[in-house]
Amino acid sequence: MLFRSGKRVAKLDGIPADILSIGQVSKTLTPNMDADAIGGSVNIESKTSRDAPGLRMIGSYGQSNLYDSPQRQGAISYGRRYGRDREMGLFIGGSYDTNNRVYDDVEPNYGYKAFGGDSVAVPLSTSRREYFTQRDRRGLAAAADYSWDPATSISLKLMWTRFNDAAIRYRQDQTIGKNTANVTVVSPTTGSATGGSITSNVQQRTPIDQNYVLSLSGTAEPGPVKLDYAVTGTQNEFVRLNAGDVTFTQKSVNMTWDRTDPIIPMIVPVGTYPSDPTKFAYNAYTIANQIARGRDIGAQLNGRLPFGTGTPSALQFGVKLRQERRTFDDASVAYTLNAGKSYTLNDVLGGFTNARHFWGQYPLGIAPSDQSNERFVRSHPEMFTVTTDSKNAALLNVYSGTERIGAGYASYTLDAGRWHWLAGVRMENTATTYTANKAVTDAAKNTTVVPVAGSGNYTNLFPSAQLRYEVNPVTNLRFAVSTGIARPLYYDLAPHVSVSPGATASDPSAVSLGNTELTPTTSVNYDVMLEHFNSDVGVASIAAYYKQVRNLIYYQNFVYPSAPYAGFNATQPKNGPDGTVWGLEGTLIQRMDFLPGVLDGLGIDANATYAQSSSNIPGRRGKPFPRQANWNGNAALTYAKGIVSSRITVQYNGPYIYTLGDGTRNIQTGDTYMMEHKQVDASVNVQVFQNAQFVIQGLNLNNAPFGYFFGGDPKAIKQRELYGRTVSLIWRLSY
């Protein structure tokens, strides 16, 4: 597994797909699998000579229609088996792609104002943002394996990935105020305001994520016992250096506002858009310098002992030890302008403007140059002072933590006619330590930062049982009962207090806090599935599931009360008591070869999941789980005949609660929801020669937006991003 900055989820988008072989998704857990997966687990493996024999080359060129952003990709690999019986294999492969993408973003905020005996929703601010990204992925993979006989083998794998997610973001906020005190309502959807402000901001984003993976695995059969073993080491480094964020502000601007179209709330300065850079005074300048490191070392040994009792059965057992360490260092700083000094946008004015932002609905005006600002601050040290609060803020963000998990398991399998049984238990002991910093304020309201440390230790048992009944040779009925755990994030366990680089007090979730009292979420899972396979590798299945969840971890929103983030919007993870999740899943993969003529190449590839959840989070009894959509699904119409194969796919992810408020539809205090997402993709693959393929691929053809909305009202947009459509030409060669 590959981790980043204290997270437990693997950052798969930073790994080039061309060096990967398979991705295995397990919906139910067996005793030989790690128990830290309540909803399921994903296992990925890099390629070997068996997966990609010979010489293979891939190249592509694409372009997004949003500002004609180019995208390029290339990959090459070579794999070969050696020896009389092909007992030895070697593989080496590399991949590179650069994705120059531009996307438009707007993030409004709202308040209420009395009008005509009712409350009118008023946009308090609209934050207009445009990102110019240059995502650069590189990866190398190598593998060597040797088999002495069918039961004895050894394999060595190495992988390196590097993901540079660089970007320049331009941000301009039109703000009426923190509340509606200076707002005049003209109609339920329009009005004016006095004393507003406009900001002009530029931010550098410089994150680089690198992973190194080394694994040694093998099999052996000493006597009746079949063994497999693995030793794995992973090193991760996430670096953000010299990421500047500078803001200039013009105050006392009169505004008009318009929410006639609630999806596009408008705040417009009276008269022409302010374009005098001398009126934009210095507001803030921060430089983010952050490094997150992770190391994961693990070893496991599994054994299988078959029994010759006349009924096929076996005992499986094993042990595993995993040691992880995570650190986060922060040396970010913020600058204040010294008394008597003057610094305006005019001193570092850049050439960027964009009247086309969001198709002209949210134009971007004058903006600073990030490079000119860097040069100005360096050449005028007498004008600026690094604030004590920013130094304390960086210290509060520093943490380190370790986690050691020792596990052992045993299970028994039995085949009796049409019945297949598997039952067993896994035990895991978890030991954690952390060191961090906390803020202490004395009677004189002076804030200092002091170190804090702690540790934890707990043991869990995870029993499970599975039953498969063979209705006929192509139809199975499956039942499973399993238990699982979701441990808190490393970052959430350490008592840190951190702010997002460049965040302002009004930004949602600007500050995040850790919670040393967090306990793991555990679950008991019940699954039943009916599956039917076709001779042409088609499948139809339907499944039902029910999960009993205890100690659910959720994130609570609040306003931070003290220095150095007094008044900032903040979130902190907490444990809820319990809850339930249940639902249905369906899959249909079918080639329609019963149709006449050229239509027999048509096919359907579809799946859908329906989920219902009920939590007992304090004050929200019976309400859905955070981040749990009711509906998710994919549907594809495929065609494969002769040298042509193609597909058009519709993906759907339903809306869900992203962060918790008070559970009402109030757009100030209610929950924040993720918008539903519908995306259409398509591809056409032509086998030009036996060893050459040509592919035309279109992504996000419907230009689906991404974002959030407030208080359960889909029209109260909190964030809306557009990425444009991307069309790519891909060619693949193999020898």
C-alpha positions in Angstrom: 0.0 0.0 0.0 1.1 3.6 -0.7 0.2 6.4 1.7 0.5 10.1 1.8 0.6 12.6 4.6 -0.9 10.5 7.3 -3.7 9.1 5.2 -4.5 5.4 5.2 -6.0 5.4 1.7 -3.6 4.7 -1.2 -3.1 7.6 -3.6 -3.7 5.7 -6.7 -3.9 8.7 -9.0 -0.2 9.3 -8.5 0.7 5.8 -9.8 1.0 5.5 -13.6 -1.5 2.9 -14.7 0.8 1.5 -17.4 3.2 -0.1 -14.8 0.3 -1.9 -12.9 -0.9 -5.4 -13.7 -4.1 -6.1 -11.7 -6.4 -4.5 -9.2 -8.2 -7.0 -7.0 -11.4 -5.8 -5.2 -12.6 -7.9 -2.3 -16.0 -7.1 -0.9 -15.8 -9.5 2.0 -12.9 -10.3 4.2 -11.4 -13.7 4.9 -9.1 -14.4 7.9 -5.9 -14.3 5.8 -6.6 -10.7 4.8 -5.9 -7.5 6.8 -9.0 -6.6 8.8 -8.7 -2.9 8.2 -11.4 -2.6 5.6 -15.1 -2.3 6.5 -16.4 -1.6 3.0 -13.9 -3.9 1.2 -10.3 -3.8 0.1 -8.3 -3.2 -3.0 -5.0 -4.9 -3.8 -2.8 -3.7 -6.7 0.3 -5.3 -8.2 2.9 -4.2 -10.6 3.6 -6.0 -13.9 5.8 -9.1 -14.4 7.1 -10.9 -17.5 3.9 -13.1 -17.4 1.6 -10.1 -17.5 3.5 -8.2 -20.3 5.7 -10.5 -22.4 7.8 -9.0 -25.2 8.4 -5.3 -26.0 5.4 -3.0 -25.5 5.1 0.7 -26.3 2.3 3.1 -25.7 2.0 6.7 -26.7 -0.8 9.2 -26.6 -1.7 12.9 -27.2 -4.8 14.6 -25.9 -6.3 18.0 -25.4 -8.9 19.5 -23.2 -11.2 22.0 -24.8 -11.0 24.2 -21.7 -8.2 26.6 -22.9 -6.8 24.0 -25.2 -4.7 22.3 -22.6 -2.4 19.6 -24.0 -1.8 16.1 -22.4 0.9 13.6 -23.4 1.7 10.1 -22.3 4.3 7.5 -23.1 5.2 4.0 -21.7 7.6 1.2 -22.7 8.2 -2.2 -21.1 10.0 -5.4 -21.8 9.4 -8.8 -20.3 10.8 -12.2 -21.1 10.9 -15.8 -19.8 14.2 -17.7 -19.8 15.3 -21.3 -19.3 14.3 -24.7 -20.7 11.0 -24.6 -18.9 10.7 -20.9 -18.8 11.5 -21.0 -15.1 13.0 -17.5 -14.9 11.4 -14.2 -15.8 12.6 -10.6 -16.0 10.5 -7.5 -16.5 11.3 -3.8 -16.7 9.0 -1.0 -17.6 8.6 2.8 -17.4 5.9 5.3 -17.8 5.6 9.1 -18.2 2.7 11.4 -18.7 2.1 15.1 -18.4 -1.3 16.6 -18.0 -1.7 20.3 -18.5 -5.2 21.0 -17.3 -7.0 24.2 -16.6 -10.2 24.3 -14.6 -12.6 27.0 -13.5 -14.0 27.1 -10.0 -16.4 29.3 -8.0 -17.1 29.0 -4.3 -19.9 31.1 -2.9 -21.0 31.7 0.7 -24.4 32.8 2.0 -26.4 34.5 4.7 -30.0 35.3 5.4 -31.8 38.7 5.4 -35.4 39.4 6.4 -37.7 40.6 3.5 -41.4 40.7 3.2 -42.0 38.6 6.3 -39.6 35.9 5.0 -35.9 35.1 5.0 -34.0 35.7 1.8 -30.8 33.8 1.0 -28.1 36.4 0.1 -24.7 35.5 -1.4 -22.1 37.1 1.0 -19.2 36.2 -1.2 -18.2 34.6 -4.5 -14.7 33.3 -4.7 -13.6 33.0 -8.3 -10.7 30.7 -8.9 -8.8 29.4 -11.9 -6.2 26.7 -11.7 -3.4 26.1 -14.3 -2.1 22.7 -13.4 0.8 20.7 -14.8 0.5 17.1 -13.4 3.6 15.1 -14.1 3.6 11.3 -13.4 6.6 9.1 -13.7 7.0 5.5 -12.8 9.5 2.6 -13.1 8.8 -1.0 -12.3 11.1 -4.1 -12.4 10.5 -7.7 -11.5 12.5 -10.9 -11.4 11.1 -14.4 -10.5 12.4 -18.0 -10.6 10.5 -21.2 -10.2 12.4 -24.4 -9.2 9.2 -26.4 -9.6 5.4 -25.7 -9.5 5.4 -25.5 -5.7 8.7 -23.5 -5.1 9.3 -20.0 -6.4 10.7 -16.7 -5.5 9.9 -13.2 -6.8 11.5 -9.8 -6.4 9.7 -6.6 -7.3 10.7 -2.9 -7.3 8.6 0.1 -8.1 9.2 3.9 -8.0 6.6 6.6 -8.7 6.8 10.3 -8.7 3.7 12.6 -9.0 4.3 16.4 -9.4 1.0 18.1 -9.0 2.2 21.7 -9.6 -0.3 24.5 -10.2 -0.8 28.2 -10.2 -4.1 29.4 -8.9 -5.7 32.8 -9.4 -8.4 33.7 -6.8 -10.5 36.8 -6.7 -13.2 37.2 -4.0 -16.1 39.6 -4.2 -17.3 39.9 -0.6 -20.3 41.8 0.8 -19.3 41.1 4.4 -19.3 38.5 7.2 -23.1 39.0 7.6 -26.0 40.8 6.0 -26.0 43.9 8.2 -25.0 46.2 5.2 -27.3 44.5 2.7 -30.4 46.0 1.1 -32.9 43.5 -0.4 -34.7 44.8 -3.5 -36.5 41.5 -4.4 -36.3 37.9 -3.1 -33.4 37.4 -5.5 -31.7 40.8 -5.9 -30.3 43.6 -3.8 -27.3 45.8 -3.0 -24.7 46.3 -0.3 -22.3 48.9 0.9 -18.7 48.5 2.3 -17.8 45.4 0.5 -14.3 44.3 -0.6 -12.5 42.6 -3.5 -9.4 40.5 -3.2 -6.8 39.6 -5.9 -4.7 36.6 -5.0 -2.2 34.2 -6.6 -1.1 30.9 -5.1 1.7 28.5 -6.0 1.1 24.8 -5.6 4.2 22.7 -5.5 3.4 19.2 -4.1 5.6 16.3 -5.1 4.7 12.8 -4.0 7.3 10.0 -4.4 7.0 6.3 -3.5 9.5 3.5 -3.3 8.4 -0.1 -3.0 10.5 -3.2 -2.6 9.0 -6.7 -2.1 10.3 -10.2 -1.9 7.8 -13.1 -2.0 7.8 -16.8 -2.7 6.2 -20.2 -2.2 7.5 -23.5 -0.8 6.2 -26.9 0.0 8.2 -28.6 2.8 6.3 -31.9 3.3 2.5 -31.7 3.4 2.4 -27.9 4.2 2.2 -25.4 1.4 3.8 -22.1 2.4 3.9 -18.6 0.9 5.8 -15.6 2.3 6.4 -12.0 1.6 8.5 -9.1 2.9 7.7 -5.6 1.8 9.1 -2.2 2.4 7.5 1.1 1.3 8.9 4.6 1.6 6.8 7.7 0.8 7.7 11.3 0.7 5.3 14.2 0.1 7.0 17.6 -0.3 5.5 21.1 -0.6 8.3 23.7 -0.7 8.3 27.5 -1.3 4.6 27.6 -2.2 3.8 31.3 -2.0 0.3 32.7 -1.5 -0.2 36.5 -1.7 -3.4 38.5 -1.4 -4.2 42.2 -2.1 -7.5 43.8 -1.0 -9.6 46.8 -2.1 -12.1 47.9 0.5 -15.2 50.1 0.7 -16.6 48.9 -2.6 -20.4 49.1 -3.2 -21.9 45.9 -4.6 -25.1 44.6 -6.2 -26.1 40.9 -5.8 -28.3 38.7 -7.9 -29.5 35.2 -7.2 -32.1 35.0 -9.9 -30.2 31.9 -11.2 -29.3 30.2 -7.9 -26.7 28.1 -9.5 -24.8 31.2 -10.6 -25.0 33.7 -7.7 -23.6 37.0 -8.7 -21.9 39.8 -6.7 -20.8 42.7 -8.9 -19.1 46.0 -8.0 -21.1 49.1 -8.8 -19.8 50.6 -12.0 -16.9 49.0 -13.8 -14.9 46.1 -12.4 -12.1 47.7 -10.2 -9.0 47.8 -12.4 -6.7 50.3 -10.6 -3.9 48.2 -9.0 -2.9 51.1 -6.7 -6.2 50.7 -4.7 -5.4 47.0 -3.9 -3.5 47.1 -0.6 -1.3 44.3 0.7 -3.3 41.9 2.8 -1.3 38.7 3.4 1.6 36.6 2.2 2.4 33.1 3.3 5.0 30.6 2.1 4.2 26.9 2.7 7.1 24.6 3.4 5.9 21.1 4.4 7.3 17.6 4.3 5.4 14.4 5.1 7.3 11.1 5.2 6.1 7.6 5.7 7.7 4.2 6.1 5.9 0.9 6.0 7.7 -2.4 6.6 5.9 -5.7 6.8 6.4 -9.5 6.7 4.0 -12.3 6.6 4.0 -16.1 6.4 1.0 -18.2 5.4 0.6 -22.0 5.5 -2.0 -24.4 4.1 -2.3 -28.0 5.3 -4.6 -30.2 3.1 -6.4 -33.1 4.7 -6.9 -36.4 2.9 -10.1 -37.4 4.6 -12.1 -38.2 1.4 -13.8 -34.8 1.6 -11.5 -32.0 0.4 -10.6 -29.8 3.3 -7.7 -27.8 4.6 -6.4 -25.8 7.5 -4.9 -22.4 6.7 -2.9 -20.3 9.2 -0.5 -17.5 9.2 1.2 -14.5 11.0 1.9 -11.0 9.9 3.8 -8.1 11.4 3.6 -4.5 10.1 5.5 -1.5 11.4 4.6 2.0 10.1 6.0 5.4 10.9 4.6 8.8 9.7 6.1 12.3 10.2 4.9 15.7 9.2 7.2 18.8 9.4 6.1 22.3 8.8 8.2 25.4 8.4 5.6 27.6 6.8 5.6 31.4 7.5 3.4 34.4 7.2 4.5 38.0 6.6 3.1 41.2 7.9 3.7 44.7 6.5 5.7 46.9 8.9 4.1 50.1 10.1 4.6 53.0 7.8 5.3 50.9 4.7 3.1 50.8 1.6 2.8 47.8 -0.7 0.1 47.5 -3.4 -0.8 45.3 -6.3 0.7 47.9 -8.5 4.2 46.9 -7.2 3.9 43.3 -8.5 1.1 43.5 -11.1 1.1 40.5 -13.5 -0.3 40.2 -17.0 -3.1 37.7 -16.1 -6.7 38.4 -16.7 -9.5 36.2 -18.0 -12.8 37.5 -19.2 -13.8 33.9 -20.2 -13.7 32.4 -16.8 -16.9 30.2 -16.4 -17.8 31.2 -19.9 -17.7 34.9 -19.0 -20.1 34.5 -16.0 -17.3 35.1 -13.5 -14.6 37.1 -15.2 -11.2 37.4 -13.5 -9.6 40.9 -13.4 -6.1 42.1 -12.6 -3.9 39.8 -10.6 -0.4 39.8 -9.0 2.6 37.9 -10.4 3.8 35.2 -8.1 7.4 35.6 -9.3 7.4 39.4 -9.0 6.0 39.1 -5.5 8.8 36.7 -4.5 11.4 39.1 -5.9 9.9 42.1 -4.2 9.7 40.6 -0.7 13.3 39.3 -1.0 14.6 42.7 -2.1 12.8 44.6 0.6 13.4 42.7 3.9 13.0 45.9 5.9 9.3 46.1 4.9 8.1 42.7 6.2 8.2 40.8 9.5 7.5 37.1 9.9 4.6 36.8 12.4 4.9 34.8 15.7 1.5 33.4 15.1 2.6 31.8 11.8 5.6 30.2 13.5 3.3 28.8 16.2 0.9 27.7 13.5 3.7 25.7 11.8 4.7 24.1 15.1 1.1 23.1 15.8 1.1 21.2 12.5 4.1 19.1 13.3 3.6 15.5 14.4 5.1 12.0 14.2 3.5 8.7 14.9 4.1 5.0 14.7 1.8 2.0 14.5 2.7 -1.6 14.9 0.2 -4.3 14.0 0.9 -7.9 14.9 -1.6 -10.4 13.5 -2.3 -14.2 13.5 -5.1 -16.2 12.0 -6.4 -19.7 11.4 -9.2 -20.9 9.1 -10.7 -24.1 7.9 -12.2 -24.9 4.5 -14.3 -27.8 3.5 -15.9 -28.9 0.2 -18.8 -31.3 0.6 -20.7 -31.9 -2.6 -22.2 -28.6 -3.7 -21.3 -26.9 -0.5 -18.0 -25.0 0.2 -17.4 -23.8 3.8 -14.8 -21.4 5.1 -14.6 -20.3 8.8 -11.9 -18.8 10.9 -10.7 -16.0 13.1 -8.0 -13.4 12.9 -6.4 -11.6 15.9 -4.7 -8.2 15.5 -2.8 -6.3 18.2 -2.3 -2.5 17.5 0.2 -0.4 19.3 0.5 3.3 18.5 2.7 6.2 19.7 2.7 9.9 18.7 4.5 13.1 19.4 3.1 16.5 18.5 2.7 20.1 19.8 -0.1 21.9 21.5 -0.9 25.6 22.2 -1.0 26.9 25.8 -2.4 30.3 26.6 -1.5 31.9 30.0 -3.5 34.4 32.1 -2.0 37.3 30.1 -3.3 35.6 26.9 0.2 34.9 25.6 0.3 31.7 23.5 3.2 29.3 23.6 3.7 25.9 21.9 4.7 22.9 24.0 5.4 19.3 23.1 2.9 16.5 23.9 3.2 12.7 23.5 1.0 9.7 24.0 0.5 6.0 23.1 -2.2 3.4 22.8 -2.6 -0.4 22.7 -5.6 -2.6 21.8 -6.4 -6.1 20.6 -9.3 -7.1 18.3 -10.7 -10.5 17.3 -12.2 -10.8 13.8 -14.2 -14.0 13.3 -15.7 -14.7 9.9 -17.5 -17.4 8.0 -18.4 -17.9 4.3 -20.7 -20.5 2.6 -21.0 -21.1 -1.1 -23.7 -23.3 -2.5 -23.3 -24.5 -6.2 -26.9 -24.4 -7.6 -25.5 -25.7 -10.9 -22.1 -25.5 -12.6 -22.6 -21.8 -13.6 -24.7 -20.5 -10.7 -23.6 -19.9 -7.1 -25.3 -18.7 -3.9 -23.0 -17.1 -1.4 -23.4 -16.2 2.3 -20.8 -14.4 4.4 -20.5 -13.0 7.9 -17.3 -11.0 8.7 -15.9 -8.4 11.0 -13.7 -5.5 10.2 -12.0 -2.4 11.5 -11.3 1.2 10.3 -8.5 2.7 12.3 -8.2 6.5 12.7 -6.0 8.4 10.3 -2.5 9.0 11.6 -3.0 12.7 11.1 -6.3 12.6 13.1 -4.8 10.8 16.1 -2.0 13.4 16.7 -3.1 16.5 18.6 -2.2 18.8 15.8 -3.9 22.1 14.8 -3.3 23.0 11.2 -4.5 25.5 8.6 -4.8 24.9 4.9 -2.1 26.9 3.0 -3.5 30.2 2.0 -6.9 29.7 3.7 -8.9 32.5 5.1 -11.1 32.5 8.2 -14.3 32.1 6.2 -13.1 29.1 4.2 -15.0 26.0 5.1 -12.7 23.6 7.1 -9.9 26.1 7.0 -8.4 24.6 10.2 -8.3 20.9 11.1 -7.6 19.5 14.5 -6.5 16.0 15.7 -8.2 14.0 18.5 -6.1 11.7 20.7 -9.3 10.2 22.1 -10.4 8.6 18.8 -11.1 4.9 18.8 -11.3 2.6 15.7 -14.5 2.1 13.9 -15.6 -1.6 13.9 -18.3 -3.5 12.0 -20.1 -6.8 11.7 -21.0 -7.4 8.1 -23.6 -9.7 6.6 -23.6 -10.5 2.8 -25.6 -12.7 0.5 -25.1 -12.9 -3.3 -26.5 -14.9 -6.2 -24.3 -15.0 -9.3 -24.7 -16.6 -12.7 -21.9 -17.0 -15.3 -22.3 -17.2 -19.0 -20.1 -19.2 -21.4 -18.9 -15.9 -23.0 -17.4 -14.6 -19.7 -20.6 -12.8 -18.9 -22.0 -12.6 -15.4 -25.2 -11.5 -13.7 -25.3 -11.1 -10.0 -27.4 -9.5 -7.3 -26.2 -9.0 -3.7 -27.6 -7.7 -0.4 -25.5 -6.5 2.5 -26.1 -5.2 6.1 -23.4 -3.7 8.3 -23.5 -2.9 12.0 -21.1 -0.2 12.7 -19.7 0.9 16.1 -17.7 4.1 17.0 -18.2 5.7 13.6 -15.6 8.5 13.0 -17.2 11.7 11.8 -16.0 15.3 11.4 -17.6 18.1 13.4 -17.6 21.7 12.2 -17.1 24.6 14.6 -15.5 28.0 14.9 -12.0 27.9 16.4 -12.1 30.0 19.7 -8.5 31.0 20.4 -5.1 32.1 18.9 -3.6 31.6 16.5 -6.8 30.8 14.5 -9.5 32.7 16.5 -12.6 32.9 14.3 -11.5 30.4 11.7 -13.9 27.7 10.5 -12.5 24.4 11.8 -13.2 20.6 11.8 -12.3 17.9 14.3 -12.8 14.1 14.1 -15.0 12.5 16.8 -16.5 9.1 17.5 -20.2 8.5 17.2 -21.8 5.5 19.1 -23.1 3.2 16.4 -25.1 2.9 13.2 -26.2 0.6 10.3 -25.7 0.5 6.6 -27.6 -1.8 4.3 -28.2 -2.0 0.6 -28.3 -3.9 -2.7 -25.7 -4.4 -5.5 -26.3 -5.6 -9.0 -24.0 -6.5 -11.9 -24.7 -7.4 -15.5 -22.0 -8.2 -18.1 -23.6 -9.6 -21.2 -22.5 -9.9 -24.8 -25.5 -10.0 -27.1 -24.2 -12.5 -29.6 -27.8 -13.8 -30.2 -28.5 -10.6 -32.3 -28.4 -10.9 -36.1 -25.5 -9.7 -38.3 -23.2 -7.0 -37.2 -25.4 -6.4 -34.1 -24.0 -9.5 -32.4 -21.0 -7.5 -31.3 -23.0 -5.4 -28.9 -22.7 -5.9 -25.2 -23.8 -4.4 -21.9 -21.5 -3.8 -18.9 -23.4 -2.3 -15.9 -23.4 -2.3 -12.2 -25.2 -0.3 -9.5 -25.2 0.0 -5.7 -28.1 1.2 -3.5 -27.3 2.0 0.1 -29.2 3.3 3.1 -27.6 4.3 6.4 -28.7 5.4 9.8 -26.3 6.9 12.4 -26.6 7.7 16.0 -24.3 10.7 16.0 -25.3 13.0 18.9 -28.1 15.3 17.8 -28.5 13.4 14.5 -30.1 10.1 15.5 -31.5 8.3 12.4 -29.7 10.5 9.9 -27.5 9.1 7.1 -23.8 8.4 7.5 -21.4 11.1 6.2 -19.9 10.3 2.8 -22.5 7.6 2.0 -24.4 8.1 -1.2 -27.7 6.3 -1.8 -26.9 5.5 -5.4 -23.7 4.8 -7.3 -23.4 3.0 -10.7 -21.9 2.6 -14.1 -23.5 1.6 -17.4 -21.6 0.9 -20.6 -22.8 0.0 -24.1 -19.9 -2.0 -25.7 -19.2 -3.3 -29.2 -16.6 -5.8 -30.2 -16.4 -7.3 -33.7 -13.5 -7.9 -36.0 -10.8 -5.3 -35.5 -13.0 -2.8 -33.7 -14.0 -2.6 -30.1 -15.6 0.4 -28.5 -17.6 1.5 -25.4 -19.6 4.5 -24.2 -19.9 4.7 -20.4 -22.1 6.7 -18.1 -20.9 7.0 -14.5 -23.1 8.2 -11.7 -22.3 9.1 -8.1 -25.2 10.3 -6.0 -25.1 13.3 -3.6 -24.0 12.6 0.0 -23.2 14.5 3.2 -19.6 15.6 3.0 -19.2 17.5 6.4 -21.6 17.7 9.2 -23.5 20.8 10.4 -26.7 20.8 12.4 -28.6 18.5 10.0 -31.0 21.3 8.8 -31.5 22.8 5.4 -30.1 26.1 6.7 -27.4 27.2 4.2 -25.3 28.7 7.1 -25.5 26.0 9.7 -26.6 22.9 7.8 -24.6 20.0 6.4 -22.4 20.3 3.4 -23.2 17.9 0.6 -21.2 16.6 -2.3 -23.0 17.2 -5.6 -24.2 14.3 -7.7 -21.8 13.5 -10.6 -22.8 12.2 -14.0 -20.0 11.7 -16.5 -20.0 10.3 -20.0 -16.8 8.8 -21.5 -16.3 6.9 -24.7 -13.5 5.1 -26.6 -13.0 3.3 -30.0 -10.2 0.8 -30.3 -9.0 -0.4 -33.7 -6.6 -3.3 -34.2 -4.7 -1.9 -37.1 -2.2 -4.8 -37.3 -1.7 -7.9 -35.2 0.7 -6.0 -33.0 -0.7 -2.5 -33.2 -3.7 -0.8 -31.8 -5.1 2.7 -32.3 -7.5 4.3 -29.8 -9.6 7.4 -29.8 -10.7 8.3 -26.3 -13.1 11.0 -25.0 -13.4 11.8 -21.3 -16.0 13.9 -19.5 -17.8 14.5 -22.8 -20.7 16.2 -21.0 -18.4 18.5 -19.1 -19.8 17.3 -15.7 -19.2 19.7 -12.8 -17.7 18.8 -9.5 -18.6 20.5 -6.3 -20.6 20.8 -3.1 -23.8 22.5 -1.9 -25.0 23.8 1.4 -27.8 22.7 3.8 -29.4 20.0 1.7 -30.4 22.6 -1.0 -28.8 21.5 -4.3 -29.2 25.1 -5.6 -27.1 26.7 -2.8 -23.8 26.0 -4.4 -20.7 25.9 -2.1 -18.2 25.0 -4.8 -18.6 24.3 -8.5 -15.7 23.3 -10.7 -15.6 22.7 -14.5 -12.8 20.7 -16.2 -13.8 20.6 -19.8 -13.8 17.7 -22.3 -10.7 15.8 -23.2 -10.1 13.9 -26.4 -6.9 11.7 -26.8 -5.3 9.7 -29.5 -3.5 6.5 -28.2 -1.4 4.0 -30.0 -0.1 0.7 -28.6 2.6 -1.5 -30.1 3.8 -4.9 -29.0 6.5 -7.3 -30.3 
